[in-house]
């Protein structure tokens, strides 16, 4: 049974300061960070386990058997196969002639260097979170990676691994190198296991996430659009990645007429991170359902573990604006519409930071994506209530 999802609650009202005041606060806070500022630390409830469990010590964990299904099963890390961390695999009884794999990135509410904390939360999510519900409803297998959210080991807290941030993508060696590629390797490994178990598996992946995992899903789709069929991403602070490279500006703190939109605000630098330039045409074809609560006041931009560099935080303010609901989400919707993206934007009035009101719509969006329903029909059924931006920024390729 799908359990209700717990809201992470609102973040401070500073998110609604006028843009100049907020800009000043952000620029100052970047150099005055405490030992562990976190976008989720104030509202998290789960506490890490005391036991130290390394990746190599993990073992198979199964729930009650599923007829003609798999797991949930913990697949050990396999560096030779391309992934340094384990993942969970679950597959319901196959109801379709051929199915793609659904991926739901993992989210740990508090940073921890104890790997068991991330393992425990991922185990809970594979049984209870929205991705499992989508998997059961649509009859598709699901992969849940178990990436850490570290404090100091194997990287420090400025690497927001579970959001696939720039600092994480810049890691050049060690177990956290190219976690995006590691995820693709996990999917390939899962596909082999599924086929061996008798499943007929399609190429391409579906993605689902909320909050940090929603951010990961949206950014992953921009880095690897050719691999992605559909994405549902909620609670991303009104700031999905923008498929643009610059924003026109005459702001007094910015030299010149434009400001570069580096990854993950925009797409500048994607080629240096992945070895391949951003593919706007492929990104345009990815089906995306982006949603948030009308009373969701979370704002990761206020916390340097989510947007570490001052340049990225400034780019976000210039491109999205200060207010989550009146500026950011409407501007993002307009930006996606400008390039003809196959995207649907939705606000759930009265909802806070929770995916609960979107459960049925998330399932339906993926169902329609798999069936090839025209995007205009999907928008009419599931979107349509995000306002036009009160003031816009001119975005440039």
FENRA-V947727 format. One record per residue. N is the residue number from 1. RES is the residue in one letter. PHI is phi as a letter, one per 30 degrees, with the letter a starting at -180 (999 if undefined). Layout:
[[N	RES	PHI] [N	RES	PHI]]
//
This chain:
[[1	X	999] [2	X	d] [3	X	d] [4	X	d] [5	X	c] [6	X	d] [7	X	d] [8	X	d] [9	X	i] [10	X	d] [11	X	c] [12	X	e] [13	X	d] [14	X	d] [15	X	d] [16	X	c] [17	X	d] [18	X	e] [19	X	e] [20	X	d] [21	X	d] [22	X	d] [23	X	e] [24	X	d] [25	X	d] [26	X	d] [27	X	d] [28	X	d] [29	X	d] [30	X	d] [31	X	c] [32	X	b] [33	X	d] [34	X	d] [35	X	d] [36	X	a] [37	X	d] [38	X	a] [39	X	d] [40	X	c] [41	X	d] [42	X	d] [43	X	c] [44	X	d] [45	X	c] [46	X	d] [47	X	c] [48	X	d] [49	X	d] [50	X	d] [51	X	d] [52	X	c] [53	X	b] [54	X	d] [55	X	d] [56	X	d] [57	X	c] [58	X	d] [59	X	b] [60	X	d] [61	X	b] [62	X	b] [63	X	d] [64	X	e] [65	X	e] [66	X	c] [67	X	e] [68	X	h] [69	X	b] [70	X	b] [71	X	i] [72	X	d] [73	X	b] [74	X	d] [75	X	c] [76	X	d] [77	X	e] [78	X	b] [79	X	e] [80	X	d] [81	X	d] [82	X	j] [83	X	b] [84	X	d] [85	X	b] [86	X	d] [87	X	b] [88	X	c] [89	X	b] [90	X	b] [91	X	b] [92	X	d] [93	X	e] [94	X	d] [95	X	c] [96	X	c] [97	X	d] [98	X	a] [99	X	b] [100	X	d] [101	X	c] [102	X	c] [103	X	c] [104	X	b] [105	X	e] [106	X	d] [107	X	b] [108	X	c] [109	X	d] [110	X	b] [111	X	d] [112	X	a] [113	X	c] [114	X	c] [115	X	d] [116	X	d] [117	X	d] [118	X	d] [119	X	d] [120	X	d] [121	X	d] [122	X	d] [123	X	d] [124	X	d] [125	X	d] [126	X	d] [127	X	c] [128	X	b] [129	X	d] [130	X	e] [131	X	e] [132	X	d] [133	X	d] [134	X	d] [135	X	e] [136	X	d] [137	X	d] [138	X	c] [139	X	i] [140	X	c] [141	X	d] [142	X	b] [143	X	c] [144	X	b] [145	X	d] [146	X	c] [147	X	d] [148	X	d] [149	X	b] [150	X	d] [151	X	c] [152	X	b] [153	X	b] [154	X	d] [155	X	b] [156	X	d] [157	X	d] [158	X	d] [159	X	c] [160	X	d] [161	X	e] [162	X	d] [163	X	c] [164	X	h] [165	X	d] [166	X	d] [167	X	d] [168	X	d] [169	X	d] [170	X	d] [171	X	d] [172	X	c] [173	X	a] [174	X	j] [175	X	d] [176	X	c] [177	X	d] [178	X	h] [179	X	d] [180	X	d] [181	X	d] [182	X	d] [183	X	d] [184	X	d] [185	X	d] [186	X	d] [187	X	d] [188	X	d] [189	X	d] [190	X	d] [191	X	d] [192	X	d] [193	X	d] [194	X	d] [195	X	d] [196	X	d] [197	X	d] [198	X	j] [199	X	d] [200	X	c] [201	X	c] [202	X	d] [203	X	d] [204	X	j] [205	X	b] [206	X	c] [207	X	b] [208	X	b] [209	X	a] [210	X	b] [211	X	i] [212	X	e] [213	X	d] [214	X	d] [215	X	d] [216	X	e] [217	X	d] [218	X	d] [219	X	d] [220	X	d] [221	X	d] [222	X	d] [223	X	d] [224	X	b] [225	X	d] [226	X	d] [227	X	c] [228	X	c] [229	X	c] [230	X	a] [231	X	b] [232	X	b] [233	X	b] [234	X	b] [235	X	i] [236	X	c] [237	X	i] [238	X	i] [239	X	b] [240	X	d] [241	X	e] [242	X	c] [243	X	d] [244	X	b] [245	X	c] [246	X	b] [247	X	b] [248	X	d] [249	X	a] [250	X	b] [251	X	d] [252	X	d] [253	X	c] [254	X	c] [255	X	d] [256	X	i] [257	X	c] [258	X	b] [259	X	b] [260	X	d] [261	X	c] [262	X	d] [263	X	e] [264	X	c] [265	X	d] [266	X	b] [267	X	c] [268	X	d] [269	X	j] [270	X	e] [271	X	d] [272	X	d] [273	X	d] [274	X	c] [275	X	i] [276	X	b] [277	X	d] [278	X	e] [279	X	c] [280	X	d] [281	X	d] [282	X	d] [283	X	d] [284	X	e] [285	X	d] [286	X	d] [287	X	d] [288	X	b] [289	X	c] [290	X	c] [291	X	b] [292	X	a] [293	X	d] [294	X	d] [295	X	c] [296	X	d] [297	X	c] [298	X	d] [299	X	b] [300	X	d] [301	X	d] [302	X	d] [303	X	b] [304	X	d] [305	X	d] [306	X	c] [307	X	b] [308	X	d] [309	X	d] [310	X	e] [311	X	d] [312	X	d] [313	X	d] [314	X	d] [315	X	e] [316	X	d] [317	X	d] [318	X	d] [319	X	d] [320	X	c] [321	X	j] [322	X	c] [323	X	c] [324	X	d] [325	X	c] [326	X	d] [327	X	c] [328	X	d] [329	X	d] [330	X	d] [331	X	d] [332	X	d] [333	X	e] [334	X	d] [335	X	d] [336	X	d] [337	X	d] [338	X	d] [339	X	c] [340	X	i] [341	X	d] [342	X	d] [343	X	b] [344	X	b] [345	X	c] [346	X	b] [347	X	c] [348	X	c] [349	X	e] [350	X	i] [351	X	d] [352	X	c] [353	X	d] [354	X	a] [355	X	d] [356	X	e] [357	X	d] [358	X	c] [359	X	e] [360	X	d] [361	X	d] [362	X	d] [363	X	d] [364	X	d] [365	X	d] [366	X	d] [367	X	e] [368	X	d] [369	X	d] [370	X	d] [371	X	d] [372	X	i] [373	X	d] [374	X	e] [375	X	d] [376	X	d] [377	X	d] [378	X	d] [379	X	d] [380	X	d] [381	X	d] [382	X	c] [383	X	b] [384	X	j] [385	X	c] [386	X	d] [387	X	d] [388	X	d] [389	X	d] [390	X	d] [391	X	a] [392	X	c] [393	X	c] [394	X	d] [395	X	c] [396	X	b] [397	X	e]]
//
